[in-house]
Amino acid sequence: MENIDHRNNIDMQAEIFKALDNVIGKAKKPVQLHEPFFNGREEEYAADCVRSGWVSYSGKYVENFEKMLSDFTGAKFAIATVNGTCALHLCLIVAGVKEGDEVIVPDLTFVATANAVRHCGAFANFADIDPTTLSISPSKLLAYLVEIGDIRHGECFNRKTGRRIKALVVMHTFGHCADMDPIIEICEKYKIELVEDAAQSLGSFYRGRHTGNFGKTASLSFNGNKTITTGGGGALLTNDPAIANLAKHISTTAKEAHPFEFFHDMTGYNYRMPNVNAAIGCAQMENIGGFVARKRLLAEKYAKEFAGIKGVRFFAEPDYCKSNYWLNTIIIDGNASGFRDDLILSLRKGGYMVRPAWQLMHTLPMLQDCTRMDLRVSKDLQNRIINLPSSVFLTE
Ligand SMILES: *Cc1c(COP(=O)(O)O)cnc(C)c1O
């Protein structure tokens, strides 16, 4: 690993500060990491819900929003939920994840990915990432499964823990696509259900196809800091009509359709998105094309500014991915521990609310009983990644 001269830290900090000034210096300080942007009919549609009284989870906006998501992503079915975490929980339930199972998830992700696994009573199994995608590394995954994967009666078991490995959740980090082709192949070979946590990748395409179309199901998030927002919200995507029906059923207290009787045939959840949230989502989806175009333009400007700065690299989309650049990312060369926090503090003091990547999942106290492969790439990169302000409105 290159050992950069940290004597020049002050110079490097100044150069990075100047790069941010050149790209987003005109924005009102502090410049947050990712703020919502409303430039369409959000107010009009939300007011329509209030006036009509259709604020809760039956109403035309929920259906419209689902149709817009399905049209935009190309997934046959979209089921809107109250947030992205419960969309992912639903994905895991319909994949058949049961108490005591294991689910492979990336070590570098937002905690919701691991939480959804826990909500099923299952154990996470943390996978390392690939430095070119920041998402699960297919080659390390395969090597790991060769070592621990034991296929019995058409199901995969972990030789070391004895648990069934029921599913794998791939997460498209910061909006960039994981390398799906080899991951799909590995999951097929090892009889593991593939789920995509596409919370960060609305508007990102892998080899021309929208993310969320590669597994059995996928989850999206419309939290306030995501590419589009509904306040809080999420959705499950699938191309399988039976899965879509089951997911919708479970998300609506598993109530059987009837004009007046309340009969529920299993323990369900109250996970449906309310109409008033979907109304805001419809207005946001009307502008999604422009949102993604502006985010890509912002990324281009950052890339140009950082190209000339030694010791730091702007993270660019892999060549098979057309990314939404949800969060722009720089990676500091060499061993940046210590230096990274100085840089973050000084940029934040200057009004740029940059932040490091999430703490790795395997370090969190409530996940200590989970298992994992060798995680050296995640550990190395976690110390060196910095996310930059990426809101849609930062470019015209
Ligand atoms: C945002 C996000 C989610 C879902 O979060 P909610 O706040 O529940 O909508 C899930 N996974 C990842 C990776 C996310 O970034």
The ligand as an SDF file (V2000), in Angstrom:
LIG
                    3D

 15 15  0  0  0  0  0  0  0  0999 V2000
  -31.9900    3.9440    3.6000 C   0  0  0  0  0  0  0  0  0  0  0  0
  -31.6170    2.5100    3.6080 C   0  0  0  0  0  0  0  0  0  0  0  0
  -32.5280    1.4920    3.9740 C   0  0  0  0  0  0  0  0  0  0  0  0
  -33.9360    1.7360    4.4050 C   0  0  0  0  0  0  0  0  0  0  0  0
  -34.0750    2.7250    5.3210 O   0  0  0  0  0  0  0  0  0  0  0  0
  -35.4850    3.3120    5.8110 P   0  0  0  0  0  0  0  0  0  0  0  0
  -35.0440    4.4910    6.5830 O   0  0  0  0  0  0  0  0  0  0  0  0
  -36.1170    2.2480    6.6160 O   0  0  0  0  0  0  0  0  0  0  0  0
  -36.3130    3.6750    4.6170 O   0  0  0  0  0  0  0  0  0  0  0  0
  -32.1100    0.1850    3.8840 C   0  0  0  0  0  0  0  0  0  0  0  0
  -30.8800   -0.1500    3.4750 N   0  0  0  0  0  0  0  0  0  0  0  0
  -29.9920    0.7870    3.1020 C   0  0  0  0  0  0  0  0  0  0  0  0
  -28.6720    0.3490    2.6140 C   0  0  0  0  0  0  0  0  0  0  0  0
  -30.3250    2.1460    3.1630 C   0  0  0  0  0  0  0  0  0  0  0  0
  -29.4050    3.0410    2.8090 O   0  0  0  0  0  0  0  0  0  0  0  0
  1  2  1  0
  2  3  1  0
  2 14  2  0
  3  4  1  0
  3 10  2  0
  4  5  1  0
  5  6  1  0
  6  7  2  0
  6  8  1  0
  6  9  1  0
 10 11  1  0
 11 12  2  0
 12 13  1  0
 12 14  1  0
 14 15  1  0
M  END
$$$$
